[in-house]
Amino acid sequence: MTKTPAVSIVIPTYNHGHFLKKCLQSVVNQTFTDWEAIIVNNFSEDNTIEVVNSFNDPRIHLVNFKNNGIIAASRNEGIKLSNADLIAFLDSDDIWYPTKLNRCIEELTHDRDLVCHNLRYIRNGRYWKNVKCGPAKKANFNNLLYNGNCLTTSAIVVRKECLLGVAGFSEDPKIVTSEDYDLWLKLSKERARFHFIDEILGEYQVHESNASKSALRHLYSALAVIEKHSASTGKANIWKYLKLRRTKALRLYGAARSCQQNGQKMEALRFYWKSVLTFPFILRTYAGTVLTLLNATIDNFRQLA
């Protein structure tokens, strides 16, 4: 009789063979060894299958699954195929540090439903910044809705029963790229017990390709999630209206910052201006606008020189 693993690791992938080997090696290197990894492959056209087979590890399983561009469908398929009571998510271009599973599973023994940790962001193959997830007071429903997401999928270990209780990830095409944010809101609304480990236990890859299009897509998907969940918070009033306007303005500010960091100055200015029009009381929006204009002016002088 095959022993049931303690945790199932769900890894969706598509044409990430060049990342996947390092990703899977970080799983194999875990100090906690009672796991299974389910790679949900969206019929990749690269060497993904060869990379998976090269590990020759019976704990690693690959399934080919057509997700039609909806990564949530791949994650839900992985959840469906999982055998453990705990689910960990890992994107195929991210990695974990060796003690990640051990630390998270240890914390889940203390009457917790979901554990999340901090991450190191890698950009162009180099360290970019450390990102702190949480803390717990930011992960209640109202704070998540009005102040934004404070969790990252590759940093999560969660009880499977909690995921099944909220029907897993939404596969609505309108919220692609924000399906994780939607899930955390659903879990928090059901009073799931969140816990955050104040340690960096993994690395997240930041990709810069097509930055402005990606920022725009993520902006609209996040706004769709906010509209969906705000509709369930009861009767509208002036305070709710203002909080929603502020929330939307912060999302526009975030899109502007993303474009600014990737050199998309005109796109950044457009998002900053929309943020001001939506809710004009966020001072950092003006600071970002001025900084972007200064950088654009300096670039123009350099071109004329």
N, C-alpha and C positions, 0 to 999 in steps of 0.2 A: 504493500500500500504506500502510495506516494505521500510524503509529508507536506502539509499545507504550509506555504511560506508565511512569515510574519508580515511581510509588506510586498505589495506589487508595485513595480515602477512602470508607469505608462509614458512611453517616449514616441510621440508622433514625429514623422519625418518625411521629407520630400526633397530629393536631390541634394542631400547634405552629407554624402559619403565622405567628403573632405573634412567635415567636422565630427562625424559620428564615431570615428575610431577613438578620438580623444574623449568624447562623451562617455562611451561604453567602458573605456579603460578606467574612468573615474568611478564608475559603478563597481567594476570588478575590484578596485582598490579599496572599497569600503571596509572599515574594521568590523562592521556589522555584516554578517555573511548570509543571514537567513532571508533571502529575497528572491523574487523572480522579476525579470525585466521583459516587458511586452513592447516590442517595437512595432508600431502601427505605420506601415509603409504605404504611402499614397502612390504606389506603382512608380517609384523613382526610375529615372532613365540613366542614372549614373552607376557607380559601383557599390551602392548601398548594401545589396544582398551579399556581395563578396566580403564587405567589411564585417557584417554581422557573422557570417559563417567562419571568418578567420579566428574568432574567439573560441569556437568549439567548446562552449560552456552550456551545459544542460539547463542552467537557470535563465538563459537568454532565449527568448522566443520571438520569431518574426511572423507577422501576419500582413498580407497584402490587402489593402482596403481602400476603395475609391471614396474620397471624402468630398468631391465636387467643390473644392476650394474652401470648405468649412472645416477648419482645424478642430472645432468643438466636436464634430462627428467622429474624428479619429480618437480624441480623448474619451468620448463616450464608449466607443468600441473597445478601447483598452480597459475601461472600467468593467464593461460587460464580460470580458474574457478573464478578468483578474480572479485569482483564487484566495487572496489574502483579505483580512479584515481592515487592513490599512492600505491606503493608496498614496503613492508619492508621484509627483509629476516632474518630468525633466524634458526640456526642449532639446532637440538633437544637436544644437550648436552650443549648448551650455555644459558646464561641468560642475561636479561636486567635489569638495575636499573630503579626505578619507573618513573623518569622524561625523559627517553630516547625518547619516541614518542613525547612528548610535545615539547622537545627541537628541535628535527629534523623537525617536521612539522612546527614549528614556523619559522625556517630558510628557509624552502621551499617556504614560502610566499614571499620571497624577490627575485623573478625572478631567482630561482635556479632549476636545474633539478635533482641533486643527492647530498645528504648530507651524510657525514660519520663522525664518532667520534672515539675517542681513546678507547682502551680496556685494561682490566686487564687479564693477562694470569694466569691460574690456573693449577698447575702440581701436580699430586698425592694428590689432595684435598687441596693443600696449595698455597698461593700466590707465584708466580714465578717472574713475572716482569710486568711492565706497557709498553704497546706498543702504540706508537704515529703514527696515520695514517696521510697521507698527508705530507706537506701542499699542497695547490693548485698548486703551481709552479712545484711540482713533478708529477702532475697528467695530464700534457699534453701528447699528443701521443708520442713524441720523448723521453721524460723522462721516461714514463712508459715502453717503448720498450727497451731502452738502459740501464736504471738504476733499473728496476724492479718494482714489484707491491708495492703500498703504500696504498692499501685499503683492508678491510676485509668484507666478505659477511654479517656476523651477525651484522655489524655496519652500514649497508646501508639502506637508504630510498630513493626511486627513482620514478620518474614519469613513469607511465605505458606506456604512449605514446612513451617515449624514448626507453623502452625495446622492444616494438613492432616494432619500427622503425629500429632496428638492428636484428630482428628475435630472440630476447631473448638469452638464453645460447646455445652455440654450444653443440651438442650431439655427437660429434666426439670422438670415444673411445680413440684416440691417445692423447687427451688433458684432460682426466679425472684427477682430482685434480687441474687442472689449468684453468678450464672453467670460473671461475670468473675473472681471469687475462685477459683472452681473451675478456670477455664482457667489462671490463673497457677500453681496447684498442679500441674496436669497438665504444663505446660511446664517447671516447675522440676524435676519428677520425671524428665523426659527430658533433664535437664542443659542446657536452653536457656541461652544466655549473656545475662544481663540487664545492662543498663547504665543508670545514672541521671544525668541532667543536672541539676545544682544551679542551675537557673534557672526563673523563672516564665514559662511560654510560652503560657498560656491561662487562661481563666476558666470556672469551674464554677458553675452556677446551683443554689442550695439552695432547694427548695420546701417550704413549711411546711403546705400543705393536708393535713388528716387525719394529723397528725404521729404520734399514738399508734398508729393502725392501721398506718401505714407502718413505724414502728419495730418493731412486733411481727412484721410479715411478714418484714422483713429479718433480724430476730433468728432466727426459726425456719429461714429459708432458709440462713443462715450455719451454724447448728448442723447442718443436714442435710449441708452440704458437709464440715464437720469430721468428722462420723460416717463419711461415705463414705470419706474419705481416711485417717482413722485406722485403719480396718479393714484397710488395705493395708500398714500399717507393721510387721507381724510380730506375734509372740506378745505377749499382754497381760502386764503386770507392774505392781507397785505404783507405780513411777515414771511409767509411761505413764498409769496411771489418774489419778494426781495431776495430771499435766500437762494431761490432758483436762478434769478438773474446773476447773482454773485457767483454761483456755481458754474454757470455757463461762461461767464467772463473769465473765470480762472482756467477753464478748459481752453478758451481761445488764447489766453496768455501762455499756457503750456505749449500749444501748437506754435505760437510765435517764437518761444524760446528754442524749441526743437529746430525750427528753420534757421534761426539766428546762429545756433551752434554749428550748423552744417553749411553755413555760408550763403543761405538763401535769403538775402537781405530784403528784397522787395516783398517776398512772401511773408517774411517776419513782420514787416511794417503793416501789411494788410491785416494780419491777425491781431496785431497790437491795436490797430484802429477799431476793429470790430469789438475787441474786448472793452475799450473805452466807451463805445456806443452802447454796449450791453449793460455795463455797470461801471460808472466813471469814478468809483471811490477806491480803486485798488492802486495804490501809489507806485508799486513796482512796475506796473504797466507803462507808466510815463517814463520811468527810469530806463526800461528796456527800449522804448521808442527812441529816446535821446541817444542812448548808446549805439543803437543800430544806425541812426542817422549820422552820427559822428564817424562810425566805421565806414559807411558808404561814402562820406565826403572825403575821408582820407584816401580811400581807394581811387576815387576820381582824380584827386591831385596827383597821385602816384602815376596814373595812366597818362596825365598831361605832361608830367616831368620828363 
